[in-house]
Amino acid sequence: MDRINRKRDRLEVIHDILKIIRDRNNSIKPTPLLRYSNLSSSSFNEYYQELVSKELVREEQDKKGRKFITLTDKGFKFLEKYKYILGFIEEFEL
């Protein structure tokens, strides 16, 4: 099934959120992350809380008190492993 014509599954959403953060020099404010993730506010908040609790992302503040979201080492590792799994799935045409 074509990815464009179906809903993203949970792992795809998590991957997409982490990838957005990584691709923005590992630092993004919460509001742009919400916009780029293409989720409703409530869905985004659920995913975000899960990512924080599983220590895949963390919140940091700059000297002016502005909040930024960054990946942890565990978040980078998730992206690495996810890419590996996708390659495996494609290789075996699953």
SULSUL-V576070 format. One record per residue. RES is the residue in one letter. SS is DSSP state (helix for helix, strand for strand, loop for the rest). PHI is phi in degrees with one decimal (999 if undefined). PSI is psi as a letter, one per 40 degrees, with the letter a starting at -180 (999 if undefined). Layout:
RES	SS	PHI	PSI
RES	SS	PHI	PSI
This chain:
M	loop	999	h
D	loop	-69.5	h
R	helix	-60.3	d
I	helix	-67.3	d
N	helix	-93.7	e
R	loop	-136.8	i
K	loop	-71.2	i
R	loop	-72.6	i
D	loop	-84.5	i
R	helix	-54.8	d
L	helix	-65.7	d
E	helix	-64.9	d
V	helix	-64.3	d
I	helix	-59.9	d
H	helix	-58.7	d
D	helix	-61.0	d
I	helix	-63.3	d
L	helix	-63.9	d
K	helix	-66.2	d
I	helix	-59.1	d
I	helix	-62.5	d
R	helix	-59.6	d
D	helix	-71.4	e
R	loop	-106.5	f
N	loop	57.2	f
N	loop	54.9	f
S	loop	-161.7	h
I	strand	-149.1	i
K	loop	-75.9	i
P	helix	-58.1	d
T	helix	-64.7	d
P	helix	-61.5	d
L	helix	-61.8	d
L	helix	-57.9	d
R	helix	-61.7	d
Y	helix	-66.0	d
S	helix	-74.3	e
N	loop	59.9	f
L	loop	-122.4	i
S	loop	-69.3	i
S	helix	-57.2	d
S	helix	-67.7	d
S	helix	-64.2	d
F	helix	-58.2	d
N	helix	-61.0	d
E	helix	-62.9	d
Y	helix	-61.9	d
Y	helix	-60.6	d
Q	helix	-61.8	d
E	helix	-64.1	d
L	helix	-63.9	d
V	helix	-68.1	d
S	helix	-65.6	d
K	loop	-90.2	e
E	loop	58.9	f
L	loop	-91.2	d
V	strand	-134.6	i
R	strand	-143.0	i
E	strand	-96.1	h
E	strand	-130.9	i
Q	strand	-122.6	i
D	loop	-84.8	a
K	loop	-63.1	d
K	loop	-91.9	e
G	loop	84.6	e
R	loop	-77.6	h
K	strand	-87.5	h
F	strand	-128.6	i
I	strand	-110.7	h
T	strand	-131.3	i
L	strand	-81.6	i
T	loop	-92.8	i
D	helix	-58.4	d
K	helix	-63.9	d
G	helix	-65.6	d
F	helix	-63.7	d
K	helix	-64.9	d
F	helix	-57.5	d
L	helix	-61.4	d
E	helix	-60.5	d
K	helix	-66.1	d
Y	helix	-61.7	d
K	helix	-60.7	d
Y	helix	-62.4	d
I	helix	-64.2	d
L	helix	-60.6	d
G	helix	-61.2	d
F	helix	-62.6	d
I	helix	-62.1	d
E	helix	-66.7	d
E	helix	-59.5	d
F	loop	-97.8	e
E	loop	51.1	f
L	loop	-92.8	999
